[in-house]
């Protein structure tokens, strides 16, 4: 049998450990150890082939008639990628007329591109994922392999030119107007004009370990600068990172021969010195760039959600420009993550005004899916997200006085993230959960007025909803699905009424391939009262008269849970493939993970060794009572990173329950992992006489 991918190799390794340790399905109940050995079935090559066939690389392409890469045209029409047998096609929909058609002639374009490039181009696998129309919609524009193309929509004629706007997305930050990029050179920040190629140095005193826009959080580091462009592309908000006294992390390779040493700054919990950031603004709209230092003490490098101050693309988090680029709002976070301080800065003078300070007993967060506070300069207000009443809700404040005007959302449910704020009509669009019947992790789009009136569900239907919103045209695209029902994509108005369907997924070929949906379930937590929700994966050839060992996959968080998105997936990692080898695979979001109440998320704050494992055990015991084919006497546990830590903890703390564990890259001692992680979820390091305790 050929191992055709790293993921398959990892899958086979994990499966092999479990199979050798706790076996696969038994043909009869086990009454003696000797009988268990005799009754085990042999896992055959055919079983492994069937298991491999249910990994994502073999199933994802078997789902057709789905819509992705949603893009709104200026006239309110919608373009998107539509999956079909053999590949994808670009479609365009007009909600005003209900028309739906290909956006351009794919066959002609494929032939034209083949003639121009000398490469064979497939009409259903075109070498680009996004395009734009010309102003008169007679041409499409796209870029592939560094070449810009402008082609007639009939696909018979194309013009090409070198892409003058090329930049390195891994090391440069593009301005909103697309005219220039910012990058780091020798610890200083520079910009380059994309049209002329001219470079301008913006800072001059950066040095090693004291550089500008440095993208290093210890646990992760990148070349891209950390900054936030103003909407008009004339200002940059960033910082000078001070890591001069931060200690190093040393990593030595294990290759045969001479080793290689990697060394970089990496603060740990309890260190005297951690990353500090000195906030600056660089004004570009003048004869010479001007650097303005904000009149505020250096901040701990902290965010209100993640354990880095930067998004993956280098965008500075917890900072927001006003719509006119004249003011900058930002949130400073205490080292222990308990306090968040909103401030507003004048980018011309550096003057900073304190607006709001909130403190939680455990940790403060500003959203569940993403940071959800917003500064509204035009009305001198800001929208603030808080869990002060045990649920994530929105509050409206006066930005001048910092006084509360009113609570916007209320109840035993969550605002997960703010999607859009319509300042003119004073309406907020947001993603929420726990309010509707069914799985509390299903996400829905709502709208509500600033004063708390007019709460409206815009995406009805008991499912997980992924949305794309266009308030200017009064429309939204709603793709809804569940783990066991495929996606449907529709267009709605901003009252939630369905206007037209874009796609309803076809999984007939996936089902013919042997696919089996996971089984959603709910159980009680260790307290016998709190509801938990998860998924169970059983073999496609399940025989309920047999007894199957159980594999418990887990990721304890605390920043996420085990199950992940409740949207449909052809394969959810390797879980169904593992089940094909004679196991029942289960996962549940235990207490201590986000998405429910603040109390639920805080459950094992200060005691990370809990890892939600007693809830995992309670889940398996309850499922075994419901399903006679689950053997609760043969249970394995596995996970990666935090799940590696938790699975090892599981077998050491509960050896009578878990018989084997497979742990990948576990952070088993959080004193030796990044400071931002341990100090948020465990608290600041306490030094005792006898030992360090975290």
N, C-alpha and C positions, 0 to 999 in steps of 0.2 A: 504494500500500500504506500503510495507516494504522499509525503507530507508537503503540501504545496503552499503553506504559509506559516509565518511565525505564530499567528493566533491558533492555528491548528496544532502546532507543536505544543504550545502552552496548554491547550485544552486536553491533549492526549496525556501530558504529564500529570495534570491534576486528576484526570479521570483514573489514570493508572494507580495513583496513590490511594484514592478512595476505594477502587475495586479490590486492590490487594488487602486493604485494611478492614473494610466492612462488607465486602462482597456485593453481589447484585441480587436480583429477585430470587426468593426462595419458592420452590414449588409446593412446599407444605409448611405448616407451622413448625417452628424450631422448639424442641423440647429438651434436647441434649446437645452439647457442643459437637459431639461426633456426628450427629444428624445434620447439624448446620453445614459441616464440610461436605457431606454426601449430597445435600440437597441443592447446593449452589449450581446455577446454570453457568455454562461457559459463554463468555462474551466472544462472539465470532467476528471475523473480518467483515462480514456483512453488516453486523451491528455497528461497527466503527464507520463503515461507509455510509450507513443511514444517518448516523450521528453527524458525520462531517457534512452531509448534504443539507443539514438544517442550520449550518452556520451562515452568517449574514452574507458572505461572499457568494453563496449559492441560492439565497432566497430573495434578496433585495430586488433583483432584476425581474422577479416573477410577479410583481405587483404593478398593474397597469391602470391607466386612467386616473392618475393623481396629478395634482397641480402644485407647483413650487416656483420659487423665484418670482414671486408676485411683484409687479412693478406698475405704478400708476402713471399714466400719460397726463399731460397738462389738460386735455379735454375730458378727463374722467374715464377714459377707456382703460382697460386692464390688459397687460401682457403677462404671460406666464409660460413656464415649461410644463408640457403635458407628456406623461410617460405613455408609451405605446410599445407593443412587441417589437423588439429590435432596437429600441432607443427612445429618443425624445423629440418633440416638435414644439416650436414656438407658436402659441395661440394668442389671439386678441379678442377680447370680449367688450361689447358695448352695452352696459346696463340700461341705457336710455332706450335702446331699440330691442334689446334681447338677442342681438346677433352674436354669433360665435364662429370664428374661422381661423385658418392659419394666418399668421402675421405676414408671411411672405412666401414665395415659392421655394421650398426647400430643395427640390430636385434640381431645378435650374441653378440655384446658388451653389450647390455641391459640385456640379459640373464646372461652373465658372471658376470656383476656387481651385478645383483640381487642375484646370488648364493653367491658371496663374502661378500656382505654387509647385506644380509637378508632383504633388502628393495626391493619393487617392482620398477623396473626402466623401464620407457617407452622409446621405441626406438626413438620416435620423441620429447622427452622431457628429454634428457640426462642431468645429473647433472653438466654440465660444459659448458662454453660459448667459451672457447679458448683451443687450443691444439697445440702441435708441433710434427713434425716428427723426428724420429731418423735420424742419418746421412745417413743410407742406405734406409730410407723411409719404412722400414719393420715394424716399431712400431710407435705408437703415445703415447705422454706423456701429462698428464693433472693432475690437482689437484682438489679435491673436498672434502669439509669438513675436511681440514687439512691433507688429505692423498694423497700421490703421487701415480699415477698409470702409469705403462708402459704396454701397451697392443699390441698384434699383430694386424695388420690392418684387419685381418679376424675376429677379435673380440672374438676368442675362448679361448684365454689365456691372463691372466693379472697377473702382479706382483705389489704388493703394499708395500709402506713404509711410515713412518711418514715424513711429509714435513719438511726437515731440514731448509728450507729457509723461514719459516713462520715469518711474522712480522706484526705489527699493523699499517695498512695504515693510521689510523686516528691520530696516535701520533708519527710515525717514518718515516724517509726518507731513501729510498733504494738507494744505490750507483749504478752507471751505470753498473758496472761489477757484480752486484748482490751478492757481498760477505759480505756486512756489511750495517748497518743502523745507522743513527744518530737520537738522541732523546734528549729531555730536562729533566734534573733532578735537582731540587733545583736551578733553574735559570741558570744552566750551561749546556753546550753542551757536550754530550757523544757520543761514537760510540760503537756498539756491533758487534763482528764477528759472522756471522750466523752459520758458521761451528762449531766453538768451544764454542760459547756462551760467550767468554771473553769480558769484558767491559773495555773501556778506557776513562778516563775523559780528555776532551780537553781544557776546560776553568775552571778557579778557582776563579775568583773574581766576578762572577755574584751574584746578590742579588735581593731581591724583588723590583720591579719597575725599575730595572737596570740589566735585564737579557739578555742572549744571545739567538738570533734567535726567540725572542718572537713573537708569532702570535696573535697580538691584534691590530685591527684598530678602536676599540671603537664600531662601529656598528656591527662588526663581530669579533669573536675570536675563536681560535681553539687550540688544543693541539699540532698539528704537528709543527715542527720547520720550520722557514723560512730560506732557504739556497739554494745554487746552487753548486752541485757537479761538479768538473772538469771532462772532458771526460775520463781521465785515472783513476778516482776514488781516486786520491792521494791528492786532495786539496778540501777545502770547502770555499766558499765565503758566508759570513753572516754578522751579525752586533750585536752590543750591543744596545738594545733599552733603551733610557732614558725617563722614564715616571714619574720620582720622583716628579715633580712639577705639573703634569697633574691632573686636578680635577676628581672626581669620578662621575659615574652614579650610582644611587641607584634605585633598583627595588624591590618593596614589593609585595608579593603574596596577593591575595584576598581570599584565602581559609578561611573557617570558622574555628575559633579557633586562635591559635598563628600563626602569619604571619612569613614568611621567607624572609630574606633580601639578595638580590644579589647586590654585589658592585664590580665595576671594573673601570679601568681607561678609560675615554671617553672624549676626547677633543671636544669642540663645537666651532662654528665660533666665531671669535673675542677673544678667550681665549689667555691670555698672553703666556701660555705654552702649546705646543702640543707635540706629539710624535717626538722625534729626534732619528736618527740612526747613530751610530759610526761604520763605515765599517771596517771589519777585514777579513783576510784570515787565515785559519788554514791549515798548511802543514803537511801531514800525512806520507810522505815518508822519514822517518828518525828513529833514535833510539827512540826519543820522539817526540810527536806532538809539533809543533811550531806555536804560534799565532803571526801573523804579523798585526799590525794596519796600515791601509792605511793613508798616510800623506795628509789628507784632512779634512776640517772642518766637523763637524756633519751635516748630511743632514736632511731636513724635510722628514717625512715619506710620500712620495708622489710617484706616478707612472705616466708614460706618457699616460696611458689609463684609468685604473680603479681607484677606491677610496680605494685601498689597495696596499701594496707593494708586496703582495704575491698572487700567483695563488691559486686555490682551493686545490691543493695537497701540498701547502707549498713552491713551487718553487719560489725563489727570482726573482722578475720581474726587467726588465730594467738592467740586468746584463748578460754578455756573455763571456764565456771562449774562448780563441783561440783554434783552433783544436788540437794544441799540448799541451794544458794546461799550457802554459808558460806565458800567459798574460791574464789580466782580463779587459774587457771594461765595463763601467757602465754609466748610465745617472742620474744626479742629477736634481731634479725638484724643482722650487721655490714654496714657500708656496701658492701663488695665481695661480699656474699651468700655468703661462704665459711663463716661461723660462725653457728651457731644455739644460743641459750642459753635453756633452759627454766627458768622461775622460778615460784614459787607465792606468792601474796600473801594477806594477811589483810585483807579489805575494811573491817574495823572499825578497825584500827590503822594500816594502810599498811605493815606489816612485810613484807619480801620475803625469801624463802629461795631461794638458788641450788640447783638440782637436777641439771642435766645441761648440759654444753657439748660440742657436736660441731663439728668443722671438716673441710671437704673442700678438696682442692687447687684445685678449679675453682669449683664453686658447690654449695651445699647446697639440697636440696629435701625436702619432707616428704610427698610423694605424687606421683602422676602425674595422676589425675583430679581430686583434691582433697586438701586438708590432712588427714593421716591419723594424727596423734598424738592420744592421748586421756588425760585425767586421770581416775583412778578413786579418789576420796577414800575411799569406804567400805572399800576394801582397802589403802589407802595404796600404790597402784601407779600406774604409767602405762605405756601402750603407745606405743612410739616407732617411727617409720618411718625407715629409713636405707638408703642404697646403699653402705654401707661395704664390702660384699663384691662389688660390681659389679652387684648386682641389688637391686630394691626389696623389702625384707623388714621384718617386724615383730619387735620386741624388747620383752620385759617387764622393767620396772625397779621397784625399790623407791623409792617417792616420798620416803621419809624420808632414806635414805642416798644415793640416786642410784646405787646399785650395780645391776649387771645380774643379773637372776635367771635368765633363759634366753632364747635366741633362739627365737621362735615358729615362723616359717616359714623354709625353707631351699631352696636349689636354683637352677638357672639359669632362673629365671622371675620374674615380677613380681607383687607385691601392688600393685594400682593405687590402691585406696582402701578404707578401712574403711567398711562399710555400717552395721553395728550391733554393739554389744558387749552381750552378755547377762552382766552381772556375777554374777548369782546362780548361773548354771550354768557360768560361766567359759568361755564360747564366743564366738568372734569370727566374724562374717560379713563377708566382704570380696569385692571385685571383683578378679579376677586375670587375667593373660594370659601368653602364651608357654609355658604348661605343656602345653597340649593340641596335638594334631596340627592342621596346617592353618595358615591365616594367623595369624601371631603377634599381630596386632592385634585378633583376635576376643577379646571380653571374656566372662568367665564368673563366676558366683557360687559361692563356696566357704564352708565353715565349718571351723573348727579350734579345738581346745581351747587354753587359755592355756599349757599345758605343751608344746605342739607336737604332741600326739597327735591322732588322729581327723580328719586332713585329708580332707574329703569334697567332691566336685564335686556341686553342687546343680542345675546347669543343663546336662545332657548334650546333645550334638548339636553338630556342627561348624558353628558360626554365631556371630554377634554377639548377645549376650544383654542385653536391657534388663530390669531386674527391679524389682519393688516388694515389699518384705519386711514381713511381719507376724509377728514372733516370738511375740507373746502368744497368737496363735491357731495357731501352728505351720504357717503357710502362706506362700507367695510366688506372685506373678504373674510369669511369664516370657514375654517377647515376643522371639522369636528370628528372625533373618533374615540374609541376606548381600546384597552389592550386586546380585547377579543372581537372588536368590530372595526372594519376598515374605514378609512377616511372618506368624507363627503365634503366638497368645497362649494360654497354658495356665496352669492353676493346679497347683502342686506342693506336696507336703508338705516338711518340712525335712530329709528324706533324699533329696530329688530325684525322688521318685515322682510321675508325672503323675496328677492326680485328675480333671480335667475340662478341656475345651477351651472357651475363650471366643470365639475368632475365628480364622479362617484366611482371609487376604486373598484377594480375588478381583481379578485384574488382567486379566480377559478383555477388558473394554472398553478398558483401557489398551493392550493388545496390538493390538486392532482399530484403535486410533487411530494405530498405526504405531510404537509404542514398541519400543526395542531395548535390551537389557541391556548394560552395560559388560562388558568381558572382563577378569577378574582375571589377573594374571601375576606371576611372580617372575623376577628377573634377578640377576646378580652386580654388586656395587659395583665401583668403580675398581680395587680390589685383586684382583679376580678370585676372591675367596673369600667375602666377606660377602653374605648374601642380602638382597635388597631386594624390596619388594612394592608393586604399584601397580595401576592400572586403565587400560584402553585403550578408546577410543570410536571406532567406525567408522560410516560412513554406512549408513543403512538400505538404500540401493541399492548397497552395496559391490560393485564388480566387481574381482575379484582379478587380472584380467589387466591392470588399469590401474596407474598409479603415482601415489600420493597424497603431497602434502607433509604434513609433520608439525608439529603445534602442541604445544609442551611447556608445560603449565601447571605452575607451581610456587609453593609457599610454603615458604621454607627454615626457618621457625621462628626461633630454636631452641626456642620454647615449644610448637610444634605442627608438624604436617607438611602435606604437600600434599593427601593423600587425604581426611583427616577420618574421620568415623564409617564403620565397615564395615556399618552397618545399611542396609536397603533404602531407596531413594529413587526416587520416580517420575522426578524430574529432579535431577541432581547439578549445580547451578548451570547454566551455559550450555554445558557441554562437549559433550553430544550434539547440541545445536543447531548448535554450531560445526562438528561433524563432518558435518552434513547439507549444508554448503556445499562439500564436497569435500576435507575434511582428515581426517587421523588425529590424534586428540587423546590425549595420554598424560600421566599423572601418576604419581609414585612418591615414597615417603617415603625420602629420602636419609639418609645418615649425618649426624649432627648434630641429629637430631630425636628426640623422646622416645618412650617406649613399649617400648624394647628395653633393652639393658644400659646401665649408666652410661658405659662406654667408648664405646658407640655414640653416646650423647647428647653426650658430651664431645668428639666427633671434631674439630670445628674451633673449640673454645673458644680465644679469643684471636686468632682469624683469621676474623672474620665475613665477610670478602670471599670466602671459599671458597664459602659458600652451598650446598654440596652439588652444585655445578654439574658437576664431573667425574663424579659418580655419575649425574646426569641424562643426560649425553652417553653414558656407558657403557650406560645403559638403552636409549636410542634405537638405538644401534649393534647391540645384541643383538636387539632386536625386529625391526630391518630384516633381520637375517640369518635370522630365523624366518619373516618374512612378506614376500614379494617385492613386495607392493603399497606398502610403506613406502619413501619416497624420502628417504634420509638425507642427500641433497645439498640438499634444500629443507626447512629446519627453521626454524620461528619459535618464540619464547619469550615468555610473558606472565605477569603476576602483578600483585598489588596490595599496597601497603604494603611489608612485607618482601619480598613477591614482586616488587614494583616495583623495589626495590633490587637484587634478585637477577637479574631479567631484563635490566636495564640492564648490570649487571656481566657477565652472560653474553655479550652481544653485543660488549662492549668487550674482554673477556679472551679470547673464543673466536670472533673474527669469521669464521674459516674454516668454523666449524660452524654458527653461528646467523646467518641472513641478515637477520632482522628481529626487533625486539622491541617489544612494547607494554607500557609500564610505568605503573602507576597509583599515585600518592601514595607514591612510594618514599622511604624514609629513606636517601638515598644517602650522607650523611655523618653517621655516628652521633655525632659531636661536637655535632651540632645537634638531637639528639633527647633524650628524657627520660633523666635520670641513672640511674634504676633499671634501664633497659633495657641501655644500653651498658656500665655498670659491672658488670652481672651476667654478660653473655655475652662481653664483650671483656676485661674487667678494668679496673682503675682507669687513668685517663688518665696516660700517661707523656709528659712534656714534654721534647723533644729540642732541641738548639740550632737545628737547621735547620727543624724543622716539628713540628706536633702530630701525634701518632700514636695512633690508636684502633683 
